[in-house]
Amino acid sequence: MSTENQSYDVIIIGSGYGGMLPAYQLTRAGFSVLLIERGKAWQRNMFRHSWGTDYLKELFDVCLSTSMKDIYRGSKVFGGGSVMNDKVHHRTPSEAFDFVDPDTKKAAWPSNVRREHLNPFYEQLEKLLSIHHISWDDVSRIGGNFARMFADAGMTCDRNNFNVGTGCVHCGFCEAGCQFPGGKLNLVSEVFHRTLEEDLEVILETSVKSVEPRLEGGYRVNCISSDKSYDSPTTSTYTAPKVILAAGPLGTVPLLYRSHHGLPKLSNALGKWVSNNGDTNFILKTPDHYDDSIGYKSATSTGVMTYAFWDEHHITMHPGMAPIPVFAGVDARREGGLAWGLEHKHFVQKNAVNRLIPVNAMGVVPAEVKMEIDHAGNPKIHHPRTHALLEHSKTLYRLMKGVCEKVGGELLITGIDGELFDLGGNHILGGARMSENKSTGVVNPNGEVFDYPGLYVSDASAIPGSLGINPALTIGANALRIGKEVVKSAGGRI
Ligand SMILES: Cc1cc2nc3c(=O)[nH]c(=O)nc-3n(C[C@H](O)[C@H](O)[C@H](O)COP(=O)(O)OP(=O)(O)OC[C@H]3O[C@@H](n4cnc5c(N)ncnc54)[C@H](O)[C@@H]3O)c2cc1C
């Protein structure tokens, strides 16, 4: 049996960048806000130094693409990706906002959402999370060797902007959850505990099953306990004149599909123009004359980023993750060699910890991934190997072979079925994207769903295409921009 609960001015679904930041603005502007989050609140001492799948599946949603080749991950804890991610917070270079979709031949981004419009919001979020350019002392040794390879090849590579505090003990387990107070500074420690705890109402371990309009205006939010599947009956409902969907692409897009019955005028663009941000994973072996990396002890697991290929190719890359879990999850191998057998085993044994650098490259590629839901209401992702994607992989291969040849390193490939590289799924964007036009987007440039006033999308699903750089700072800045519009439309002021 379902219970109808109290009504609020605004209900927000999801507590990551897209949810916590509008919650911050609306609560401070005096609105009564309810935030509903599927995950639980992890205290720092609950996190473990483990890459074990049993542990990680408590923290992440994992969704395999229909080809079974690509793994998409979304965080499922209070604070969302800000608690679980690798802390890289970089502004998106202006050129990414000029991208023209090859299928429509139109600009992917609304004309009033460009880098210059996001700059004030980037700055606000950088202050909230104390994001700063780290020192070389805080760069991991793996990061140092990666930067050296670029320097020796005559290219630039600089330090990352991170949200780390003085409590960091340089363990490198950032993506398994930071155990140390003052270590990774996330939306829970810096925004919720500092400013919202008293005024924001939060319901945890509760999943939103669907949203529907009410005859008397506003929306009804139907919920279930997070340990139930989405085809279970609703157990509680909440109502508000305004509802913000911020469950991340793996949460918001399926939620809109599940709500389609009550929201029949949703745009056909739902589930389309999804992008993996051009993420591609591969491994570099350092030149023989370099010092060993000696593990990855650092303020981070990485610490550096290169924009050396940005101007010509709109590609960035950074070393990421510890080598051993990468070997556990990816079919990495030497060119012409096997990903198994005695020779491979000896090569990995000799080099994995000290001489191999896992790299995550990103690029501004067309958003050609598609999402729908399965019979139980969970995400189903189709990631076709399009011409643009294959060209992107080939370009990366050529660029990195060039660097390795110049400095005496080696490029290891990671793709299966004849593909060059493994494609990453940690930076999924789009699926309910903003657009000036209902035929090419689900929400308008203010984040409001076309034909459903008062219903908003403020998370990564609203981002119109690839950014070519780690997306969290841009998702957060855009969420602050949308939050400001919601406050304005409700007659309040920041
Ligand atoms: C391992 C990993 C490392 C990453 N590292 C970086 C990095 O270093 N830099 C970077 O820029 N990006 C990084 N990212 C990506 C970045 O964290 C995400 O792009 C970002 O968090 C997306 O923000 P969001 O608000 O859209 O969604 P999220 O931050 O994922 O928040 C969505 C929230 O909604 C909740 N939710 C989902 N469904 C429901 C539902 N039905 N009901 C209620 N709640 C729901 C989820 O539990 C989650 O807490 C990383 C991602 C991963 C997986």
The ligand as an ORCA input file, in Angstrom:
! r2SCAN-3c Opt
* xyz 0 1
  C      34.843      5.618    -11.103
  C      34.497      6.990    -11.620
  C      35.461      8.001    -11.585
  C      35.153      9.260    -12.086
  N      36.095     10.251    -12.005
  C      35.792     11.489    -12.467
  C      36.717     12.558    -12.340
  O      37.804     12.415    -11.789
  N      36.360     13.774    -12.852
  C      35.164     13.974    -13.478
  O      34.931     15.090    -13.964
  N      34.263     12.989    -13.560
  C      34.533     11.769    -13.052
  N      33.587     10.778    -13.103
  C      32.257     11.109    -13.659
  C      31.431     12.016    -12.737
  O      31.539     11.606    -11.397
  C      29.978     12.007    -13.212
  O      29.961     12.473    -14.547
  C      29.101     12.891    -12.349
  O      29.077     12.442    -11.022
  C      27.675     12.909    -12.894
  O      26.914     13.786    -12.084
  P      25.340     13.592    -11.976
  O      24.829     14.580    -11.018
  O      24.796     13.575    -13.352
  O      25.143     12.106    -11.429
  P      25.711     11.430    -10.103
  O      26.796     12.228     -9.495
  O      25.990     10.016    -10.484
  O      24.473     11.472     -9.101
  C      23.264     10.792     -9.379
  C      22.676     10.322     -8.057
  O      21.322      9.911     -8.294
  C      21.052      8.734     -7.555
  N      19.935      8.015     -8.209
  C      19.989      7.308     -9.373
  N      18.770      6.809     -9.666
  C      17.940      7.206     -8.672
  C      16.551      7.011     -8.424
  N      15.765      6.333     -9.272
  N      16.018      7.535     -7.284
  C      16.797      8.248     -6.419
  N      18.125      8.473     -6.616
  C      18.676      7.967     -7.744
  C      22.367      7.978     -7.584
  O      22.425      7.053     -6.488
  C      23.391      9.113     -7.474
  O      23.753      9.385     -6.141
  C      33.864      9.511    -12.624
  C      32.891      8.502    -12.649
  C      33.201      7.251    -12.152
  C      32.147      6.181    -12.204
*
